Amino acid sequence: MASCRSVFFIFVLFCISILSETNSDPLQIHERIEERKPNSRAVVNLKGGPDSVIWVVQLSDLHFSVFHPDRALDFKRLVAPALAMINPALVLITGDLTDGKSKDLLIMKQDENEWIEYQKVMEDVIGRSGLDKNIFYDLRGNHDNFGVPKVGGSFDFFSKYSINGRLRRYGNVHSVTIKNGQWKHLFVGFDNTMSIGLRGPTNLFGHPTDQLLADIDIELSQWNSELTKQLTKISFGHFPLSFSASTDSSKSLKDVFFKHSLSAYLCGHLHTRFGKNLKRHHLPDDHFLSSEKYFQLNIHQTPRGTNVNHLNCSIGAPPVEEFWEWEMGDWRKSRAMRVLAIDAGHVSFIDIDFKLGAKKTIILPTFPLDSRFMLTASYHQEYGCHSMDPSSYETIRALVFSVLPIVSVVARIYDSKPGYLQMIMEASMRKNEENSTRGDLYIIPWNWRAFEDLSPDRFWLQIEATDATGRSTLSELRPFSVNGLSAKLNWKWKEFLVMGCQWAALYYPILWSAFLFIFSMLLILTVLFFCSKNQYTNKNLSLNKGFLTCMLLFLTESHKVLQVCFGMLAYLFYLIFFPWCFGKVFTEGQVREYMTYKGWVVNISNESDKRVYVGYPDVMVVVLPHLVFVVLPAILVIGVLAAERGAFRVHYLLLSGKKEDDYDQKNKKSSMYVHKENKRLKLFLGGRWIRKLLLVVCLIIYWKHWRHCEALMKAYEMNPFLHFPVYCFSIPFLLGYAIYKTMES
């Protein structure tokens, strides 16, 4: 009983330590090291038509690399003529301009040659496209921040070679307003990369600060004093909200976006390898127990306790709080480019794939909107309250960009109600000649009320354009709903993992759940060993079945792995209270910093006491895989090895007819000779397939652990014997010791 009480006391102390660690927030840096510089603001008056319609181009994740020159060559070859054909009002490049990785992808720091190439390519593209350099806005991504200890320092190549840097656009927020007739279109971009740029892989998340949110708030509100509805707000950045942390005051980018009735947030970072539907519809949900703080199950969010049929049509009713988050595919492998249009406040987009070569014609329908990606709550309220602008509903409209003259454009509408797509409307569209100098907008009047329907995906629209050579181009077939109803689009499981999960909020719950589960397993097994007073014979074990039998089998051999259990407990305490590793986290310098589960502890000045945590929750890419894919499987395998050894021991005793007391070290060799004479037992000894399978699992754990250690060694220039010996060698040693102690001889 004394042993039981001591183990229970240790467990209580551990729980108290976890609570104290969870409630103590690590000190974070939230300001740039250099002096704060003013943010940039610009206003552009568009000349020419078509009126009330503008369009911009977004590119993201270029990843220009000295090891992959094709990325820059294709960009120069394909993007320049595409921009000349599209003639956008803005060109937004949302981060990861260069790759910053070694050929084996394990060393992540800045390479000036990649930045020189980026500058040359962009100058060439701007010159060949004929566009004004001032309409180009590029942002810093996490790859552009690898190993940069100080913004404006010698290794901050973004400030030296980027378009924003060369145009002296200082500050972390950039806003530009496009005026077109009576309409204003406000674009606000921001840099929320890590204030101190760690080398990868622990540089993965966006880190907005309270000051950054205040600056974004100011820029988004600059036209609020003008009481007009003819204002559309778009924001752009690098990181999706699922990979953006909260500030010191627990605020997020969503809070600012909701406040200003943002239409869309454009971002990159994730790449199309996770899927093509990396988009997310946001609605506010402030319920205290809401799961939305941690994850969203599907693209379209349904707020708690909200009924879309209950409309607030009163005068002065606040606008519906919602916005879209549209992650864009990468140029790196997908060769993707996006064209986004705003037509009388209606926002639409098309993503273009250049992997098969240049595009001769691009078609972007601007109305009716794709019901999968429209602001359904806002449009449904406008439709239900009859507060929309009827003139914007009276025509079907589409932008057509082409290198050759277009001779005909045809709009077709299909009805899916019969169970197949039945064409119910086909009409030739005419070019809008009114001040049509910036691009070609095609329109056709229609009776939009004839397409009112309670189904958001009953009617489908497709546009066909034919150029002077007779080549035909079809737009994507897309559903529409004039009622403002949303056509559902589901995530695949990988899309849900990267867009639906709020990883910054999930890190600590997952971390402590993993620690508690592992500790619980070890403590329960240890308590059972010390507190069990029953002596289990081979007869007891042969009569019991199920989970109890497995536990008893483990107890018969638990003394052999008890030292391993204590070793695992000590290792877990080490992971909580001590540094995991010591590495070089910056491109320059020889100083080594250390990493814990709360982040890297770095020195921000020459003073030794100025040490702070950075890289939370970025370190989760090291911490969670180690716990979930190495530590936890190792403990499970150790337990099963002991249980298998106990089962073999019982089987040996039953077949040999010997008593337990006979099974000792002195009789082991003679007993083995007796078993060899028993053909049945000989087959069993030679075919311990469960143990062999467990040894294969051990090899997999070894391989997985070695891959983690190898990645850390190269990423932070570490020696496993000097800079992280406990992390590197504890699991292999304990697992090997368990294998040795559970051998049959």
N, C-alpha and C positions, 0 to 999 in steps of 0.2 A: 504493500500500500504506500509506503514511503516513496518508492520509485514512481508510482502512478502520480502521487502529488507533485513530485519534482518535475515530471514531464508536463503535467498540466500547468504548473507555474511558469515554465519556459514558454508554453504556448500562449498564455495570457500576456506575458511580457512582449512576445512577438506581435500580437494583435495591437497592443498599445503603441508599439514602435511604428506600425503601419499607419495607424490613425494620425500620429504626430507627423509622419513624413507626408501624408496626403494633405494635411491642412497647412503645411508650410510651403508657400509658393516660392520658387527660386527667384533670385534677383535676376531681372532681365534688362538688357540694353534696348532702349526704344528710340534712340536718337542717333542720327548719323554722327560719325566722329568729327567730320569737318563742320565748319560754321554753317548754320542754316541759310540757304539761299532762297530767293523769291521764286515762286512757281511761275510758269509761263502761261500767258493768256493771249489768244489771237481771235480776231473776227474777220471772216472772209465774206465778201459780197459776191455771190455768183452772178455772172452776166449771161444772158441768153436763156433759152428755154431747154426743155419744157418746164413750165411753171409748176411750182409746188412739189417737184420731184428732184431728189438728189440721190447720188449713189457713191459708195466708197468701196475700197478694196481692202481686205484684210489678209495678211500673210503671217505665218507663225512658225516658230521652231525650225529655222533654216539649218542650224547646226553645221555651218561651214567648217570643214575639217581638212587639215593637211593630209589626212589619210584617205579622204573621200573627195577628191577634186570634182567628181561628177555633180555634186550638189551645187557648187558655185557655177559650173559650166552650164548646167540645165537652167539654173535661175537666170543667167544672163541670156540664154538662148530663147527661153519661153516667156519669161515675165515681161521683158521689155516690149515685145510686140503686143502682148495681151494688154498691157497698160495703155499703149498707144491706141488700141482699138476701143477700150472701155472708156478712157478719158474720165477717171474718177475725180470727185471733189477732194478726197483725202486718200492717202495710202497709210494704213496702220500695220505696223510690224510688231507683233505682241510677244517679243522675247525670244531668248535662246538663239541669238544671232550667230554665235559660234559654238563649237562643240566642247572644247576644253577638255578632251579626253585622250588618253593614250590609245595606241592601236588595239591593245587588249581590253580597253574600256575600264581599267581598274584604277589608273592614276588620273585624277581630275584636278586640273589647275590651268591657269591662263596660258595661252600660246599667242604671242604677239603676231606671228605669221598669219594666223587665221584672221586676226583683226585687220591686218593690212589687206588681205584678200577681200574681206567684207567691204572695206572702204572702196577699193578699186571697182568691185562688181557693182556696188550701189551707184557710184558715179557714172559708170557705163550705162546702167539700166535707166537712170534718170535722164541722161543725155539722149539715149536712143528713143525713149518714150515721148520725149518732147514735153514732159510735165515740169511744173515748177518745183524746185527742190523743197520749198517751204511747206508743201502739202504732205510731205513725208514725215511720219512720226514713228520712231522706233523706241522700244522699251527694253529695259534690262530684264533678262530672265535669270533663273538660278544658275544656268551654265555660264552666263556672262559674269557671274559673281563668285565662281569657284576660287577660293583662296585669296580673295581681295580683302586685305586687312583694313584698308582705309579708302573710302570714296575720294577720288582726286589724287590718290597716291600713285606711285610709279607703276603699280600693277593694275591700276584701274583703266584698262584699255577701252572700256565702253566710253568713258568721258573723252577719250582722245580720238577715237576712230568712228564712233557712231554718228548718225545724222543729227540727232538731238544734241550730242556733245559738240559737234563742229558748228552747229547753229547757236550755240551758247544758250540752250534752253535749260536753265538751271532749275533746281527744286525737284521734288518727287512727284509733282502733279502738273499735268499739262492740259489746258482746255482750249478748244477752238470752236467757235460758233460759225456755222454756215448759214448765211442769210440768203433766202431765195424767195423774192416777192415778200409776202406778208408772213412767211414761215421762217422760224428759227430752228436750227438743228444743232444742239449742244453736244459735243463730244468731249468727255473728260477721261484722260488716261492717267495712270499712276504707276509708280514703281514701289512695290512692297516686298522687294527682296530683303534678305537678311541684312541687318545693319552692319554686322561684321561677317564678311563672306567666308564661311568655312569651306574647305575642300569637300567634295562629295565623298561618299554618298549621303552624309549627314547634312545636306543642304538641299532640301526637297520642298519645303513649305514656304508659303508667303507669310510675311510677318508685318501686318499693318500695325501702326502705332496710333495712340490717341491723337497725336498731332497730325498724322496723315489723314485720319478720318475727319478731323476738323478742317483740313485743307480741301479735301474732296467735297465736304459739305458746303464750304464757301463757294467753290467753283460751280457746283450744281445749282446753287441758289442765285446765281448772278443775274438771272432774268426774271426772278420771281416777282419783282415789284411791278412788272408789266402784266396787267390782268388780261391775258390772252390764252386761248386754248391752242393756238397755233405754235406750239413749242414741243419738240420731241427731244428727250434726253437719252443719250447712249453713253455707257462707260466702257472702257477697255483696259485690260491688264494682262498679266501673264498667267497667274495662278487661278484655277477654279476655286470656288468657295469651299469645296470639299477638302482642298489642300491649302487652306488659309487659316491661320491661328487667330485667336481673339486677342484683344489688347489687355493692358493691365487692368482696365476698368470693366473687363468682360464684355466689351462691345465688339461688333463685327461689321464687316462691309455691308451685310444685309440690312443692318439698322439704318445706314445712310441711304441705301438704295430705295428702301421702302418709303423713307421720309420724302423723297423727291420724285416719286412716281416714275421711276426709271422704266424705260421700255425694254432695254436689253443690256446685258453685260457680256462683252466679247472677250474671250480668253483663249489660251492655248495650253501648253505644258504636257498634256496627257498622251497625245499622238493617237492615231487611228488603230494602233495595234490592240487597243482595248475595246474598239468598236467604233461604229460610225454614228451612233445615237448618243453622243456625249453631250446631252442637252438636259436642262432641268428647269421646270416651272416653279417659281417661288411664290408662296403666299404666307402672310404672317401667321404664326401660331405661338402665342405667348403663354400657353397653358404650362403650369409649373411642372407637371408630370409628362409633358409632351415628348414623344420619342423623336420628333423632328429635330431636336437638338443634337441627336446622334446619327440618325439615318432617315432617309426618305425612300420608301419602297419602290416608287415608280416615278417616271418622268413628270407626270402631272400630280401636283400636290393637292390634296383635299383637306382644307383646314378643319379642325375639330369644331363640331357644333355649328357648321355653316350650311345653309341651304341656298343654292344658287337661284331658287325661284323667289326668294324674298329679296326684292329690289328696293333700294332707297332712292326714290325719284324726287325727293323734296328739293326745293331750291337751296343751293348752298351745301348740298350733301358732299362730304369729303370724297375725293377720288378713291377708287378701289386700289388697295395696296397690293401690287403684284409686279413681277418682272421676270423676264426670261434670262437664263444663263446659257450661252451658246459657246461651247468649246469648239475649237476649230482643229481640223486635221493638220498634220505637220507637213512641211516641205521635205524634211529629212528623208523619208522613204515614200510618202504618199504623193508628193508633188502636188499638194493641194493649195488652192486659192479660193477665197470667198469674195463674192460681190454682194453687198448689202444695200438695199434701196429703202428710202423713206418717201412714200407717196401720200401726201395729205395726211400725214401722221401714221399711216399704215406701214409697218416695218416688215420687210420680207428679205429673203436671202437665197442664194444658190451657191453650193460648194462645187468647185470645178476640179476635176482630176486630170492632171497633165501627164500622167504616167504613160499614156498612149500617144503623146505628142501634142503639138499646138492645136488650139481650137480656132476654127475659122468663123464660127457663129456661136454666140451665147445668148440664151433667152432667159429673161427673169420676169415672170408674171408678178405684177405689183398689186393687182386687185382682180378678183377676190383673193383674200389671204388663205394660205394653207392652214386648214383648221387644226393641224397637229401642232403648229408653232405660233399660234396667235394669242394675244392677251385676252383669253376667253372671258375672264370675269369682267373686265372693262367693257369689251365689245358687247357682251351679253346684257350688261346694264344699260349701255347706250341704246341697244336695240329695244330692250323692254321698256325703257323710259322715253323712247322716240327722241333722244337727244343727239343723235348722230347727224352729221352733215349729209343731207340727202344727195347732194351733187357728187359726193365721193363714191356713192353706191351706184350711180346711173350708168357707168361704163365698165367694161372689162378692159384692163390696161396691162401692157407688157412692154418692158424694155428689150430691145433687140440690138445687140452689138455684133458687127460683122466686118470683116476685112474687104468684102465684096458688096456691091449694091444688092439690096433686098428687093425682090420683085413682087413677093406676096407673103402675107402673114395671115394665117387662118386660126381661129379659135374654135375649139370643139369642147362640148360639155357632154358627159356621159352620166347615165343613171344606173346605179348598181342595184336598185331595188328588185329587178327581175331575177337576180342571182348571178347576173353577168353584166358586163359593161355595155349598155345600149346607148348609142349616140342619139341625143335628143336635140342637139343644136350644133350647127356648123355655120360659121359666118366669117367673111373676110374682114380683117381689121384694116383700118386706114392709119396712115402715119399722121401724127399730130404735127402740122406744119407751123404752128404758132411759136415763133422764136425758137425753133428747134435747131440750135447751134451746138449744144453740148452733147447731145445724144438723141437716139431715135426712140420715141415713145409711140406705140401703136395702141389704138383704142377702137372699141365697138360698143355702141349703145345696146342695152339689154333690159329686159323686164326682170329686175332682180327679185321682185316679190313673188314671181313664179317659182323661185327656188327656195322659198322658206320651207323648212322641214325640221322636224324634231330629231332627225338623225344627223349627226355631224359629219358623216362620211358617206352619205347617199350620193351626192353629186361630186363629180371629178372633172377637173379642167386640164386641158393640154393645148399647147400652142405649137404650131408648125410654121417655120419660116423657110422660104426658098430663095436662094441667091441667084445671081445672074447666070451662073453656070448650070443651074438646074439642080444643085445639091440641096437636099432637104435636111433640116435639123428639127428634132422634136424636143420640146421641154419635158421635164419630168411630169408624169401623171400624178396630180396631187388633189386631195379632197378639199372641199371648201364648205363653209357654213355661213350664210348671211345672218343667221340668228345669233352668231357668237358662241356656238357650242363647240366643245373641244373633242376632236377625234383622238382616241387614246392610242398611245404608242408605248410599247413596253421595252424596258431595258433587258438586255441579256445579263447573265450573272457577272461577267467582267465589267460591263458598263455600270452595273449597280455598285460594285466594289469601289470603283474610282470616282463615281459621281454621286451616288446615293449615300455613301458613308461619310460622316463628318469626322475625319481621322484625328484631328486635333482634340476633339472632345472625347473620342473613344480611346485614346492612348492609355490614360491612367486606369480607366475601368478594366481594359483588357490586361494591362500590366499587373494590377493587383489581383485580378481574378486568377491569372496564371500563377502568380506567386502563392496565393492562398491554396489553390488546388494542389500544387506541388508540395507545399509544406504539410497540408492535411494528409496527403498520402503517406509521406514519410513519418509523420508523427503518429498516425493511426497504427501503422505497422510496428513502430517502436513501442507504443503503449501496449499493443496486443502481446508483444513478446515479453515485456516486463510484467504485465499484469496477469497473464494466463498461468493458472496453477494446475490446469488439467493436463494429465499425461495421456497423449493420444497414441494408441498402439496401431499396428497395421490393421487390426480388426476394426477399430473405430473408423479408420480412414476408408476402409473398403465398404463400410455400410453407409457412409454419408455421401451425399451427391450435391451437385450444384455449386453455388458460390461458397458455401460453408466449407465444402471439401477443398476447394482451391485455397481458401484461407488457411486451413489446417495443414495442407501440404506445404504452404509457405512457412508456417511456424515450425515444421519439422526441420527445416534447413535455414531458418532465419538467422541463426547464430553465425552462419557462414557469411552473410551479407550485412550483418548489423553494423560492422565497421564502415561499410560502404554507405549505409544510410546516414550514419553520423557525418561521414565525409561530405555527402550531398547537402545535409543541413548546414554544415559549416560553409560550403561553397555558396549556398543561397544567401546566407548572411553576408558573405563577402560581397556579392553582387549588389546588395542593398546599401551597405555602409562604406564601401571602399571603391576606389577608381577601377574601371574596367581595363583601361589601356592609356598609354602615353604616346602621343603622336604629333607630327607637324601638320597643323591645320591651315597654314597659309602658304601661298606661293613663295614668298620670300622669307628669309631668316632661318635660324637653326633652333629657335625656341620650341620646346615641346610643351603641349598642354595635355590635360587629362580629361577623360570622359567618364561620366557616371550615367545612370539611367535618367537623370534630370537634364542632361546636356553636357556640353563641353565647358570646362572652367578655364577661361582665358584671361589674360592680363591686357587691359585696354590702354595701359600707359606704362611708363618706366617705374611707377610706384608699385611695390609688391602687394600692397593692400587693395589695389584696384582690380580685384578679380571678380568676374561675374559669370553667370551661366548664359550661354547662348546655344542655339541648336535644339531647343525644345519646341515642338515634339519631333524634330527631324531625326533624333537619335533612335526613334522607334524602328527605323529600317535595320538597325543593328540589334537592338534589345529584344524586340518581339520575335524575330526569326530564331535567335539563339535560344530563347526560353521554350518556344513552341515546337521547333523542329530539331532541337538538340537535347536540351536538358530534360524536358518532359518525356520524349521517347526513350532516353537513356534510363530514366527511373523505371518506366514501365517494363523495359527489357530486363532490368536487374531483378524486378519482382517476379517476372515470368521465369527467368533463369532459376531462381530459388525454388519456385513452385514445381518446375519441371524436374529439378534435382530431387525434391521431396517425393514426387510421383515415381521416379525411377527407383528411389530407395525402397518405397513401399512395395513396388512390383518385384524388386529383388528379394525382399523378405518373404513375400507370399509364395514365390516360385521355389525359393531355396528351402522353405520350411524352417528357417532359422528364426530365433527370437531377436528382438531389437538389441538386447545386450550383446548378442554375438556379432553385431555389426560394428566392429571397432577397427582401429587402424592395424592392429596385429593380425586380424583374421581377413583383412581385405584381399590380400594377394591369394590366399588359399581359397577364399570364396569365389574369386574370379575363375579359378580352375574348375570348381564345381559347376559353375554356370556354363562353362564352355562344353561340359558334357551334356548339358540340357539343350537340345536343338532349338526348342522354342525360345528359351531365354537368350541363346546365342544370337538368334535373329533380332531380338529386341535390342541387345547391346550393340549390335552392328547397325541398327537402323533407328537411332535416336533422332528421328527426322525433325522433331520439334526443336531440339537444341541446335541442329544444323541450320534450321530456318532462322532461329534467333541469332546465330552467328552471322548469317547473311545480313540480317537487320542491323547488327552491330557495325558491320562494314559500311552499310549505307549511312549510319549515323557518323561514323568516322569521316567518310567522304564529305558529307554535308558540313560537318564542323571544320574540316580542313579548308573547304572552299570559302567559308566565312572568314577564317583566319588569313587565308591568302589574300582575299580582297582587302582586309584591313591593313595587312602588311604593306601592300603596294599603295593603297590610298593614302596612308599617313606615314609611310617610310619607317616602319617599325620592325624591330627584331623581336621575335616571339619569346626569346630567352630573357631579354632585358626589359621590354616595354609592355608586355601583357602575358607573363608566364602563367598566372593563375587562370586567366580566361582561356588560354590556349591549351594547357596540359591537364587541367583538373578532370574534365569529363573523360578524355581518353584513358587517364590513369585509373579512375574509379571504375569505369566500365571494364577495362582489362583485368582489374583486380577481382571484380565480380565473376568474370568468366573463369578465372583461375580457381577461385574458391568453390565454384559449383561444378568442377570437373569430377568425373567418377573415380579418379584415382589421384 
